[in-house]
Amino acid sequence: MLPQVVMIQIPYYPGCTLKNKASNFETSALAAARALGLELVELPRWNCCGAVFSLSSDDLMRHIAPTNIFLRVQEMNRDHLVEDEYRLVTFCAMCFNVLRRTNQRLRESLEDRNKINDFSYLETETYQGRVEIVHLLELLRSMGWDKIQERVQKPLTGLKVAPYYGCMLLRPKDVGIDDPERPTILEELLRSLGAEPVDFPLKLRCCGSYQTVPNKDLVADLAYDILSRAQKAGAEAITTSCPLCAFNLDFRQKEIQQKYPMFLPIPVFYFSQLMAIAFGLPQEVFGLAGHYANPKTLLATKGYLQATSPLEGG
């Protein structure tokens, strides 16, 4: 019998990619969170975070977009759309990085915050620095891995998964969610789901990021190194929290197979998809159609899905 849960409302920022290319990330994450008693309430009138954190010396204008997102959280609390929660949860590693770094800057510099508020003179209120940016993985850790394990209905026993962190979750150190050199948060989550984490030396290596647009070959080489090293370590699948990493590691397998004919495809999951599967949620929230490397055969072999044809799309 499942443990009874009390729903907690928290503001949620999806970001652009989760509304299109990474919709399977959002669908599975919202469903898994709901199963744990977390009602993630989407921000009204949200905008793009900017995608990357600006590093130029005179860049304050570039932080208006993230600040507008923080204002939406304040409005939700003002209008009682959530139960007094100034935490803002996000899933995408890149959105998380941009929002937390901007928020840190505005909290530490009253001068910068005042300038931003002056720029945003059309807003009905000013940003007060009260919002806390939280990645979903941090929220899960704060709940306790034992609580996650209690919700598991179909343990991922025997599934060997390599956690891939990439760059944005861990760097810079003062905004990251875990030790930037020896992170364990994804490993702990996988263990709570019953899966076997597979350590491999390139789990912190950059996937190539936006180089995937002008230089597919470069990203294919980087992805090949990451994926092949994970496979050599015994991994049957990869898990990540970044839509761009997921794209580079999954969809660039087409170019990898062209350059390296001996390479065998390996499924790339969002961590939330593995949660949804282990929680025994309806298959339609898994979002398995949004993959290049078909994950269904692996999952069926392990007994998590009904058998599917190898020729069936992911």
Helices and strands as residue ranges (DSSP letters): E 8-13, G 17-19, H 23-35, E 38-42, G 60-63, H 64-78, E 87-90, H 93-108, H 110-119, E 132-135, H 136-143, H 145-151, E 160-163, H 185-192, E 196-197, G 209-212, H 216-232, E 237-240, H 243-250, H 253-259, E 268-270, H 271-278, G 283-285, G 288-290, H 296-301
